[in-house]
Amino acid sequence: MPSSGYKTVPRPVAPLSVAMPPGLVGFALTTLFLNFSIRMKSPGFVDPGNPTRSRGEATQVLKKAAQNLEDRVMNTDLTLTCTDIELPVFGCLTRYEWIKFISVHIQRHVHQLKAILPSVLTYF
């Protein structure tokens, strides 16, 4: 099955002491990723290359990722910090913060897709 682009899934370790109060990272992620006036470049380690996927394959990958995320949310301690992968600028995140990142990241892509949809429809 095609990958999502991430080479590894962040794994947790024991909680780390952090300088930021709980919730501040989530607020900062929301503020940054939902600011549609700025452009961002993905770090190379998440670049899936240029895969060609059918609509069915893409849907299947997204559904599997959503199910995996839901399973983890329901069955794991979200307060643990994941230390084997860092988000540029933010560093190591807790599971809760990774979920927040995924949420605002998806919202950002949905916004981008909606913005290009008229051009795509005109092209075809």
TASUL-V455354 format. One record per pair of residues at least 12 apart in sequence whose ideal C-beta (glycine too) atoms are under 8 Angstrom apart, sorted by the first residue. I is the first residue (numbers start at 1). J is the second residue. If there is no record, write none. Layout:
BEGIN
I,J  I,J
END
This chain:
BEGIN
1,57  1,60  1,61  1,64  2,48  2,51  2,53  2,57  2,61  3,48  3,61  4,48  4,61  4,65  5,46  5,47  5,48  6,45  6,46  7,45  8,84  8,85  10,82  10,84  10,85  10,93  10,95  10,98  11,82  11,84  12,76  12,77  12,80  12,81  12,82  12,83  12,95  13,80  13,81  13,82  13,83  14,80  14,81  15,79  15,80  15,81  15,94  16,81  16,83  16,92  18,81  25,90  25,93  25,94  25,97  25,100  26,96  26,97  26,100  28,90  29,90  29,97  29,100  29,101  29,104  30,100  30,104  32,104  33,101  33,104  33,105  33,107  33,108  34,104  34,107  34,108  36,108  36,111  43,88  69,99  69,102  72,95  73,99  76,95  77,95  78,94  78,95  78,96  78,99  79,94  79,95  79,96  80,94  80,95  81,93  81,94  82,94  82,95  82,98  87,101
END
